[in-house]
Amino acid sequence: MTRQPTSDPAALDQGFESGEKLYHAVESKQVREDRIIPATLRVPNTSVNREKYSRPEEVCTGTRILWGVLAFTVDDSTCSILNNVGDLYLFRVEHDPCPKLDRSNYAHCEIRVYREDQEDEPRKDVPNTVKDKYRHRIKIRARVIIAPRV
């Protein structure tokens, strides 16, 4: 069960430790051995649960009950990447609790992308070269800690 803070459960907790683990649900077609296949990772807005409020298996609920879990740290996922024309894109983990059909998920976060000169709004139109570099970074650093069963 997702652990919520005892005070205000609706409050956002943007205080991340660099080594805090993040958990991402994966299907068997998304992994090879214990690594993610880069092209299968959704970027931007990668959905994860944070270790502070969740156990790894808690990302595998509902239709994802037989999926596996990919784990990496806040440090692994937070970075800056230049595109081919010199624009700098910033990847940040943001606490973003969300309601689910069957329960609330206070541990939910998204890895969002900002352009350095436009940091007030997350980007949806991230260049493919930037996405590819980020996916490769995660492939190298992340590991499947619970194997998918489908």
C-alpha positions as CSV (number, residue, x, y, z in Angstrom):
1,M,0.0,0.0,0.0
2,T,1.3,3.4,-0.9
3,R,2.6,5.3,2.2
4,Q,1.3,8.8,2.5
5,P,2.5,11.5,4.8
6,T,0.6,11.8,8.0
7,S,-0.1,15.5,7.7
8,D,-1.7,16.8,4.5
9,P,-1.9,14.0,1.9
10,A,-2.7,16.4,-0.9
11,A,0.6,18.3,-0.4
12,L,3.3,17.9,-2.9
13,D,6.7,16.7,-1.8
14,Q,9.3,18.0,-4.3
15,G,12.2,17.2,-1.9
16,F,14.0,14.3,-3.7
17,E,17.2,12.7,-2.4
18,S,19.7,12.0,-5.2
19,G,19.8,8.3,-4.5
20,E,16.0,7.8,-4.1
21,K,14.8,5.0,-6.3
22,L,12.1,5.5,-8.9
23,Y,10.0,2.6,-10.2
24,H,8.6,2.3,-13.7
25,A,6.2,-0.5,-14.9
26,V,7.4,-2.5,-17.9
27,E,6.1,-5.2,-20.2
28,S,8.2,-8.1,-21.3
29,K,8.4,-6.6,-24.9
30,Q,10.1,-3.5,-23.3
31,V,13.0,-5.3,-21.8
32,R,15.9,-7.5,-22.9
33,E,17.6,-9.4,-20.0
34,D,17.6,-6.8,-17.2
35,R,17.6,-3.6,-19.4
36,I,15.0,-1.5,-21.0
37,I,14.8,-1.4,-24.8
38,P,15.4,2.4,-25.2
39,A,12.8,3.0,-27.9
40,T,10.0,1.7,-25.6
41,L,10.5,4.3,-22.9
42,R,8.0,7.1,-23.1
43,V,9.6,10.5,-23.1
44,P,8.6,13.1,-22.0
45,N,6.3,12.6,-19.0
46,T,7.7,9.2,-18.0
47,S,5.5,7.9,-15.2
48,V,7.2,6.6,-12.1
49,N,6.5,5.9,-8.4
50,R,9.0,7.2,-5.8
51,E,10.6,4.9,-3.2
52,K,9.8,7.3,-0.4
53,Y,6.1,6.5,-0.7
54,S,6.0,3.2,-2.6
55,R,7.3,-0.3,-2.8
56,P,8.5,-1.4,-6.3
57,E,5.5,-3.8,-6.9
58,E,3.0,-1.0,-6.4
59,V,3.6,0.3,-10.0
60,C,2.1,-3.0,-11.2
61,T,-1.6,-2.5,-10.5
62,G,-4.8,-2.9,-12.5
63,T,-4.1,-3.9,-16.1
64,R,-0.3,-3.9,-15.2
65,I,-0.6,-6.6,-12.6
66,L,1.7,-9.0,-14.5
67,W,4.2,-6.3,-15.6
68,G,7.7,-6.0,-14.3
69,V,9.5,-3.1,-12.6
70,L,12.4,-1.0,-13.8
71,A,14.3,0.8,-11.1
72,F,16.7,3.8,-11.4
73,T,17.5,6.8,-9.1
74,V,16.6,10.4,-9.1
75,D,20.2,11.1,-10.1
76,D,20.0,8.7,-13.0
77,S,16.9,10.5,-14.4
78,T,17.8,14.1,-13.8
79,C,20.1,15.7,-16.4
80,S,20.6,18.3,-19.1
81,I,20.9,17.4,-22.8
82,L,21.8,19.6,-25.7
83,N,20.1,19.2,-29.0
84,N,21.8,19.6,-32.4
85,V,21.2,23.3,-32.5
86,G,22.4,24.1,-29.0
87,D,19.1,24.2,-27.1
88,L,19.5,22.8,-23.6
89,Y,16.8,20.5,-22.3
90,L,16.4,19.8,-18.6
91,F,15.0,16.5,-17.3
92,R,13.4,16.8,-13.8
93,V,11.5,14.5,-11.5
94,E,8.3,16.1,-10.2
95,H,6.0,14.7,-7.5
96,D,2.6,14.5,-9.2
97,P,0.1,12.3,-7.1
98,C,-2.7,11.1,-9.2
99,P,-6.0,9.4,-8.6
100,K,-6.5,6.0,-10.1
101,L,-9.7,4.1,-10.8
102,D,-9.2,1.9,-7.8
103,R,-7.1,4.0,-5.5
104,S,-5.1,7.2,-5.0
105,N,-1.4,7.0,-6.0
106,Y,0.4,9.5,-3.8
107,A,3.8,8.1,-4.8
108,H,3.3,9.0,-8.5
109,C,5.8,11.3,-10.2
110,E,6.6,12.3,-13.8
111,I,9.9,12.9,-15.4
112,R,9.3,16.2,-17.2
113,V,11.4,18.0,-19.7
114,Y,11.9,21.8,-19.9
115,R,13.9,23.9,-22.3
116,E,16.4,26.0,-20.5
117,D,15.0,29.3,-21.8
118,Q,11.4,28.3,-21.2
119,E,11.5,26.7,-17.7
120,D,7.9,27.8,-16.8
121,E,6.2,25.1,-18.9
122,P,7.1,21.4,-19.4
123,R,7.8,20.5,-23.1
124,K,5.7,18.1,-25.1
125,D,7.7,18.6,-28.3
126,V,11.1,17.3,-27.3
127,P,13.4,16.7,-30.3
128,N,14.0,13.0,-31.1
129,T,17.8,13.4,-30.7
130,V,17.2,14.6,-27.1
131,K,14.8,11.7,-26.4
132,D,17.2,9.2,-27.8
133,K,20.1,10.5,-25.7
134,Y,17.9,10.3,-22.6
135,R,16.6,6.8,-23.3
136,H,20.2,5.6,-23.8
137,R,21.1,7.2,-20.4
138,I,18.3,5.3,-18.7
139,K,19.2,2.1,-20.5
140,I,22.7,2.2,-19.1
141,R,21.7,3.1,-15.5
142,A,18.3,1.3,-14.9
143,R,17.8,-2.3,-14.1
144,V,14.8,-4.6,-14.1
145,I,14.3,-5.6,-10.5
146,I,11.0,-7.5,-10.9
147,A,10.8,-9.5,-14.2
148,P,7.6,-9.1,-16.2
149,R,5.4,-12.2,-16.4
150,V,3.7,-11.2,-19.7
